[in-house]
Amino acid sequence: MRDKILKEITDRRGAVTRIAKACEISTAAVSRWRRVPRNRVLIVAEITGFKPHDIRPDIFEASHPHKKGKAA
């Protein structure tokens, strides 16, 4: 079973083709993914606009905005 985020990504028109081309693999290979492979996360994130953490939270930590404090 595919993970939810990968299904959302691959349901987008043309996404599988763009990902396959960027990864230099076949569209069939992308279609067989159950989740985005570790070595493909950054490419998929760049193409789709998803954050790496959203694609593979088990690998990438969520980035937290820095809080700006007042200077002493």
URDA-V200674 format. One record per run of one state. SS is the DSSP state (H for helix, E for strand, - for the rest). FROM is the first residue (numbers start at 0). TO is the last residue. Records with the same first field share a line. If there is no record, write none. Layout:
# URDA-V200674
SS=FROM-TO  FROM-TO
This chain:
# URDA-V200674
-=0-2  10-13  23-25  32-36  48-50  55-71
H=3-9  14-22  26-31  37-47  51-54
